[in-house]
Amino acid sequence: MRILMTVPVPLLRELGVARVPADLAVELRDLGHVVEIFDSTAAFGPNRASRLQRLQPLRFAARARDYVRAHAQRFDVVEGTQGDLPFPKEELRFDGLLVARSPGLFSVFDAYDAMARARWPEHRRGTPVGRAAQKWAWRRMVAAYRRSLEVADLVNVPNEAEHAYVRDVLGRGERALLMPLGLRDVDAAALSAAAGPPAQRLAAPHVAFVGSWSLRKGLADWPEIVARTRALLPDVRFSFLGTVDSPEDILGELGVPGAPWITVVPHFRSEELPALLGSATVGALPSYAEAWGLGVLEQLAAGMPVVAYDIPGPRDMLSRLDPTLLVPCGDAGAFAERLVEVLQLEPPAYGALSQRSRGLAAEFRWSEIAAKTAAVYASALEELKASRSPM
């Protein structure tokens, strides 16, 4: 098949939205398919993509539409990130298979935003006029997100809750495709190989968080989580990896400026992650909304059990490993207590949990997911062609 993917950010694996098409494209090419990716750099140029994407998000959709129109005959499948292509195929002048991929359904993040505004008004940034403009822009994007799901032949979602939403709320059950996210074989092998032995990990208790420093991923809960965990286990260390924000800012918000037992790494290359996780004992993700949680999967591949809030994405993985690793959303005290319970496991119990974590991660490999995805796309494409054939 000849496949075009669109992604509204620069195609960098360090960017969560871009990592999925970047990794999936490699696997699809290995299967013999031709894959092209149209990203924000292709749309706006290398020096203007980031700024324009932030200020005028719908401009990328217009550029993506124009690109599809100009090259429609070259592709059998066009897969757009949710919101990239909110246009019927007639307007795109494309008669192949149109797929909308969810990086986190708009409904989930819309509900999270409403909750965050009510729960943490002190964290609202910007002027009233600026916030009003952002709200107006978000409403426009929500309309585009929903429209892109309505016009697509298939809607590719990563977790059970999103699949149920597309099926039951949008009424697109016959076109909803549940396809989890995964890791490349080489990445999973590197994470596993760098992991320290269970006894060593337990001897130096170490909690690791992988993700941006944001309200959605627990910024408001982390001070309590850190304080309670340290109160129960004073020698525990913390690593915050890929935060974007500076160590000084994060330590200040945690209320522990200059703490030697906290390491903050604002940026890292993907090949550096195995070494960063090698000595860590348990992962932590107090996130309020996720599509999947690739950071959780990476830590599992490194032999680390992960404690997370009980939300879609992490739930789809951790409920199969040990449901007690899932904590009620927003319960920072219970989250800290569960971290300590894992940190204080006996070596045989921790070693068994570590091995099962690796085993679960092995079930989510891009090599297998790509093959399944391609098979579904090929079947749907044949059905489209058959429906257009004269009787």
MOLINWO-V518697 format. One record per residue. N is the residue number from 1. PHI is phi in radians with two decimals (999 if undefined). PSI is psi in whole degrees, 0 to 359 (none if undefined). Layout:
N;PHI;PSI + N;PHI;PSI
This chain:
1;999;154 + 2;-1.87;116 + 3;-2.11;134 + 4;-1.95;130 + 5;-2.00;140 + 6;-2.03;143 + 7;-2.53;129 + 8;-1.48;24 + 9;-2.40;168 + 10;-1.06;145 + 11;-1.37;77 + 12;-2.13;130 + 13;-1.11;338 + 14;-1.23;343 + 15;-1.60;124 + 16;-0.97;316 + 17;-1.14;326 + 18;-1.42;337 + 19;-1.12;323 + 20;-1.08;304 + 21;-1.11;327 + 22;-1.08;311 + 23;-1.28;319 + 24;-1.12;322 + 25;-1.07;320 + 26;-1.05;314 + 27;-1.19;320 + 28;-1.13;322 + 29;-1.14;322 + 30;-1.09;334 + 31;-1.47;358 + 32;1.76;3 + 33;-1.50;155 + 34;-1.73;122 + 35;-2.22;130 + 36;-2.13;145 + 37;-2.13;129 + 38;-1.88;109 + 39;-1.96;184 + 40;-1.18;334 + 41;-1.17;318 + 42;-1.13;327 + 43;-1.32;319 + 44;-2.12;348 + 45;1.72;156 + 46;-1.15;334 + 47;-1.66;348 + 48;-2.06;351 + 49;-1.05;311 + 50;-1.12;313 + 51;-1.13;314 + 52;-1.16;325 + 53;-1.12;321 + 54;-1.24;318 + 55;-1.46;325 + 56;-2.38;74 + 57;-1.08;330 + 58;-1.32;347 + 59;-1.13;328 + 60;-1.13;320 + 61;-1.03;320 + 62;-1.15;319 + 63;-1.16;320 + 64;-1.12;319 + 65;-1.03;313 + 66;-1.10;323 + 67;-1.17;316 + 68;-1.08;315 + 69;-0.98;317 + 70;-1.26;335 + 71;-2.19;18 + 72;-0.96;323 + 73;-1.26;347 + 74;-1.46;349 + 75;-2.20;145 + 76;-1.59;327 + 77;-2.28;135 + 78;-2.11;118 + 79;-1.97;115 + 80;-1.93;140 + 81;-1.06;142 + 82;-0.69;124 + 83;1.64;344 + 84;-1.21;324 + 85;-2.30;71 + 86;-1.47;48 + 87;-2.30;140 + 88;-1.11;157 + 89;-1.09;332 + 90;-1.08;320 + 91;-1.26;330 + 92;-1.39;345 + 93;1.04;41 + 94;-2.24;129 + 95;-2.00;14 + 96;-1.54;206 + 97;-1.57;121 + 98;-1.81;123 + 99;-2.10;136 + 100;-1.89;125 + 101;-1.84;133 + 102;-1.58;124 + 103;-1.67;16 + 104;2.28;107 + 105;-1.05;144 + 106;-0.96;325 + 107;-1.12;322 + 108;-1.15;312 + 109;-1.33;334 + 110;-1.16;316 + 111;-1.13;320 + 112;-1.10;315 + 113;-1.03;318 + 114;-1.12;317 + 115;-1.12;318 + 116;-1.14;321 + 117;-1.09;322 + 118;-1.35;323 + 119;-1.46;325 + 120;-2.22;62 + 121;-1.07;335 + 122;-1.21;344 + 123;-1.64;2 + 124;-1.23;132 + 125;-1.94;160 + 126;1.55;175 + 127;-1.48;162 + 128;-0.97;320 + 129;-1.15;318 + 130;-1.11;319 + 131;-1.18;324 + 132;-1.12;320 + 133;-1.13;319 + 134;-1.11;320 + 135;-1.12;319 + 136;-1.10;316 + 137;-1.11;320 + 138;-1.12;319 + 139;-1.04;319 + 140;-1.13;320 + 141;-1.18;321 + 142;-1.02;318 + 143;-1.09;319 + 144;-1.19;319 + 145;-1.01;309 + 146;-1.11;317 + 147;-1.08;321 + 148;-1.10;329 + 149;-1.33;327 + 150;-1.27;326 + 151;-1.57;348 + 152;-1.30;150 + 153;-1.28;325 + 154;-2.36;146 + 155;-2.06;114 + 156;-1.68;113 + 157;-2.13;153 + 158;-1.69;347 + 159;-2.39;166 + 160;-1.11;320 + 161;-1.14;319 + 162;-1.18;322 + 163;-1.05;317 + 164;-1.13;323 + 165;-1.13;313 + 166;-1.11;322 + 167;-1.27;310 + 168;-1.62;324 + 169;-1.57;313 + 170;-1.46;346 + 171;1.19;32 + 172;-1.97;33 + 173;-0.96;321 + 174;-1.24;346 + 175;-2.05;9 + 176;-1.56;126 + 177;-2.01;116 + 178;-1.59;111 + 179;-2.40;109 + 180;-1.16;170 + 181;-1.69;166 + 182;-2.60;191 + 183;-2.11;152 + 184;-1.23;148 + 185;-0.97;319 + 186;-1.16;323 + 187;-1.21;316 + 188;-1.10;320 + 189;-1.13;319 + 190;-1.15;320 + 191;-1.12;318 + 192;-1.19;319 + 193;-1.17;329 + 194;-1.48;352 + 195;-1.26;135 + 196;-1.29;162 + 197;-1.18;154 + 198;-0.93;314 + 199;-1.08;322 + 200;-1.19;320 + 201;-1.15;322 + 202;-1.29;329 + 203;-1.18;332 + 204;-2.19;80 + 205;-0.99;131 + 206;-2.60;120 + 207;-1.78;133 + 208;-2.12;137 + 209;-2.10;133 + 210;-2.09;115 + 211;2.73;172 + 212;-1.28;152 + 213;-1.50;102 + 214;-2.63;162 + 215;-1.00;317 + 216;-1.02;325 + 217;-1.71;20 + 218;1.81;13 + 219;-0.86;315 + 220;-1.28;340 + 221;-1.66;339 + 222;-1.06;321 + 223;-0.98;317 + 224;-1.22;320 + 225;-1.07;313 + 226;-1.12;312 + 227;-1.09;315 + 228;-1.21;321 + 229;-1.12;317 + 230;-1.16;327 + 231;-1.17;325 + 232;-1.49;332 + 233;-2.50;85 + 234;-1.07;337 + 235;-1.65;10 + 236;-1.25;146 + 237;-1.96;158 + 238;-2.27;142 + 239;-2.17;131 + 240;-2.01;112 + 241;-2.02;130 + 242;1.33;33 + 243;-1.29;336 + 244;1.28;309 + 245;-1.17;156 + 246;-1.31;157 + 247;-0.99;319 + 248;-1.08;316 + 249;-1.12;316 + 250;-1.22;316 + 251;-1.09;324 + 252;-1.13;317 + 253;-1.22;333 + 254;-1.37;346 + 255;1.35;23 + 256;-2.34;59 + 257;-1.04;134 + 258;1.33;14 + 259;-1.15;119 + 260;-1.28;347 + 261;-1.64;10 + 262;-2.11;130 + 263;-1.99;130 + 264;-2.10;125 + 265;-2.10;99 + 266;-1.08;323 + 267;-2.41;146 + 268;-2.66;152 + 269;-1.41;152 + 270;-1.01;327 + 271;-1.29;349 + 272;-1.53;346 + 273;-1.09;319 + 274;-0.95;317 + 275;-1.18;325 + 276;-1.18;330 + 277;-1.70;352 + 278;-1.00;325 + 279;-1.74;355 + 280;-1.25;150 + 281;-1.71;317 + 282;-2.52;143 + 283;-1.59;159 + 284;-2.47;130 + 285;-2.45;87 + 286;-1.47;58 + 287;-1.63;145 + 288;-1.65;346 + 289;-2.77;128 + 290;-2.52;155 + 291;-1.49;316 + 292;-2.49;297 + 293;1.83;67 + 294;-1.10;330 + 295;-1.08;323 + 296;-1.09;314 + 297;-1.11;321 + 298;-1.10;318 + 299;-1.20;322 + 300;-1.06;318 + 301;-1.11;333 + 302;-1.47;10 + 303;1.35;22 + 304;-1.86;121 + 305;-1.12;153 + 306;-2.23;132 + 307;-1.70;132 + 308;-2.53;159 + 309;-1.17;149 + 310;-1.40;84 + 311;-2.30;160 + 312;-0.97;149 + 313;1.73;275 + 314;-0.96;322 + 315;-1.06;322 + 316;-1.11;334 + 317;-1.64;305 + 318;-1.26;334 + 319;-1.11;337 + 320;-1.51;342 + 321;-1.60;303 + 322;-2.90;105 + 323;-1.01;339 + 324;-1.28;352 + 325;-1.34;349 + 326;-1.69;128 + 327;-1.99;144 + 328;-0.89;135 + 329;-1.06;126 + 330;1.61;354 + 331;-1.57;84 + 332;-1.13;325 + 333;-1.12;314 + 334;-1.12;326 + 335;-1.09;312 + 336;-1.09;318 + 337;-1.10;322 + 338;-1.22;323 + 339;-1.00;313 + 340;-1.12;321 + 341;-1.04;318 + 342;-1.21;318 + 343;-1.11;337 + 344;-1.82;13 + 345;-1.10;150 + 346;-1.22;149 + 347;-0.89;317 + 348;-1.09;319 + 349;-1.19;318 + 350;-1.14;318 + 351;-1.06;320 + 352;-1.15;318 + 353;-1.14;322 + 354;-1.10;316 + 355;-1.14;320 + 356;-1.17;329 + 357;-1.09;314 + 358;-1.08;319 + 359;-1.09;320 + 360;-1.16;316 + 361;-1.05;327 + 362;-1.15;343 + 363;-1.38;350 + 364;-2.12;84 + 365;-2.06;135 + 366;-1.05;328 + 367;-1.03;319 + 368;-1.38;320 + 369;-1.12;321 + 370;-1.10;318 + 371;-1.11;318 + 372;-1.16;319 + 373;-1.09;313 + 374;-1.08;322 + 375;-1.13;318 + 376;-1.16;316 + 377;-1.08;318 + 378;-1.12;319 + 379;-1.15;316 + 380;-1.14;324 + 381;-1.14;319 + 382;-1.12;322 + 383;-1.11;320 + 384;-1.08;315 + 385;-1.11;320 + 386;-1.15;324 + 387;-1.19;337 + 388;-1.62;349 + 389;-1.29;142 + 390;-1.15;144 + 391;-1.25;none
